[in-house]
């Protein structure tokens, strides 16, 4: 298995922040980023985040910034104002 070099996290709630903190502590700030739309991106870039009571500096990027990153997120993430819903799942559990 190849080592993980870059991580992009979608969702900066309690779990996203916790995982971001742990991953960033291991592989470095330059290799971890939180992805959010332009409006949230601008708002959150100036916010101060605390993990276990201590300030922590996270990188926050927009879909435009993420497009040029190695290991970028799923190619359909930047769909303008239409949110990404994930792949469609077809199979035995789907009722018709």
VENKA-V20804 format. One record per residue. N is the residue number from 1. RES is the residue in three letters. SS is DSSP state (H for helix, E for strand, - for the rest). OMEGA is omega in whole degrees, 0 to 359 (none if undefined). BURIAL is b if it has 9 or more other ideal C-beta (glycine too) atoms within 8 Angstrom, else e. Layout:
BEGIN
n=N res=RES ss=SS omega=OMEGA burial=BURIAL
n=N res=RES ss=SS omega=OMEGA burial=BURIAL
END
This chain:
BEGIN
n=1 res=UNK ss=- omega=179 burial=e
n=2 res=UNK ss=- omega=178 burial=e
n=3 res=UNK ss=- omega=178 burial=e
n=4 res=UNK ss=- omega=182 burial=e
n=5 res=UNK ss=- omega=181 burial=e
n=6 res=UNK ss=- omega=180 burial=b
n=7 res=UNK ss=E omega=173 burial=b
n=8 res=UNK ss=E omega=184 burial=b
n=9 res=UNK ss=E omega=176 burial=b
n=10 res=UNK ss=E omega=181 burial=b
n=11 res=UNK ss=- omega=183 burial=e
n=12 res=UNK ss=- omega=175 burial=b
n=13 res=UNK ss=- omega=183 burial=e
n=14 res=UNK ss=H omega=181 burial=e
n=15 res=UNK ss=H omega=178 burial=e
n=16 res=UNK ss=H omega=179 burial=b
n=17 res=UNK ss=H omega=179 burial=b
n=18 res=UNK ss=H omega=179 burial=b
n=19 res=UNK ss=H omega=178 burial=b
n=20 res=UNK ss=H omega=178 burial=b
n=21 res=UNK ss=H omega=182 burial=b
n=22 res=UNK ss=H omega=182 burial=e
n=23 res=UNK ss=H omega=181 burial=b
n=24 res=UNK ss=H omega=178 burial=b
n=25 res=UNK ss=H omega=182 burial=e
n=26 res=UNK ss=H omega=187 burial=e
n=27 res=UNK ss=H omega=175 burial=b
n=28 res=UNK ss=- omega=183 burial=e
n=29 res=UNK ss=H omega=183 burial=e
n=30 res=UNK ss=H omega=183 burial=e
n=31 res=UNK ss=H omega=181 burial=b
n=32 res=UNK ss=E omega=178 burial=b
n=33 res=UNK ss=E omega=173 burial=b
n=34 res=UNK ss=E omega=181 burial=b
n=35 res=UNK ss=E omega=176 burial=b
n=36 res=UNK ss=- omega=182 burial=b
n=37 res=UNK ss=- omega=186 burial=e
n=38 res=UNK ss=H omega=183 burial=e
n=39 res=UNK ss=H omega=179 burial=e
n=40 res=UNK ss=H omega=181 burial=e
n=41 res=UNK ss=H omega=180 burial=b
n=42 res=UNK ss=H omega=180 burial=e
n=43 res=UNK ss=H omega=186 burial=e
n=44 res=UNK ss=H omega=179 burial=b
n=45 res=UNK ss=H omega=181 burial=e
n=46 res=UNK ss=- omega=182 burial=e
n=47 res=UNK ss=- omega=176 burial=e
n=48 res=UNK ss=- omega=181 burial=e
n=49 res=UNK ss=E omega=178 burial=b
n=50 res=UNK ss=E omega=175 burial=e
n=51 res=UNK ss=E omega=184 burial=b
n=52 res=UNK ss=- omega=176 burial=e
n=53 res=UNK ss=- omega=181 burial=e
n=54 res=UNK ss=E omega=179 burial=e
n=55 res=UNK ss=E omega=181 burial=e
n=56 res=UNK ss=E omega=184 burial=b
n=57 res=UNK ss=- omega=178 burial=e
n=58 res=UNK ss=- omega=172 burial=b
n=59 res=UNK ss=- omega=180 burial=b
n=60 res=UNK ss=E omega=183 burial=b
n=61 res=UNK ss=E omega=176 burial=b
n=62 res=UNK ss=- omega=177 burial=b
n=63 res=UNK ss=H omega=178 burial=b
n=64 res=UNK ss=H omega=178 burial=e
n=65 res=UNK ss=H omega=182 burial=e
n=66 res=UNK ss=H omega=184 burial=b
n=67 res=UNK ss=- omega=181 burial=e
n=68 res=UNK ss=- omega=182 burial=e
n=69 res=UNK ss=- omega=170 burial=b
n=70 res=UNK ss=- omega=181 burial=e
n=71 res=UNK ss=- omega=185 burial=e
n=72 res=UNK ss=- omega=180 burial=b
n=73 res=UNK ss=- omega=181 burial=e
n=74 res=UNK ss=- omega=186 burial=e
n=75 res=UNK ss=- omega=181 burial=e
n=76 res=UNK ss=- omega=186 burial=e
n=77 res=UNK ss=- omega=182 burial=b
n=78 res=UNK ss=- omega=181 burial=e
n=79 res=UNK ss=- omega=180 burial=e
n=80 res=UNK ss=- omega=183 burial=e
n=81 res=UNK ss=- omega=179 burial=e
n=82 res=UNK ss=- omega=182 burial=e
n=83 res=UNK ss=- omega=177 burial=e
n=84 res=UNK ss=- omega=183 burial=e
n=85 res=UNK ss=- omega=181 burial=e
n=86 res=UNK ss=- omega=180 burial=e
n=87 res=UNK ss=- omega=177 burial=e
n=88 res=UNK ss=- omega=181 burial=e
n=89 res=UNK ss=- omega=178 burial=e
n=90 res=UNK ss=- omega=178 burial=e
n=91 res=UNK ss=- omega=186 burial=e
n=92 res=UNK ss=- omega=184 burial=e
n=93 res=UNK ss=- omega=182 burial=e
n=94 res=UNK ss=- omega=179 burial=e
n=95 res=UNK ss=- omega=179 burial=e
n=96 res=UNK ss=- omega=none burial=e
END
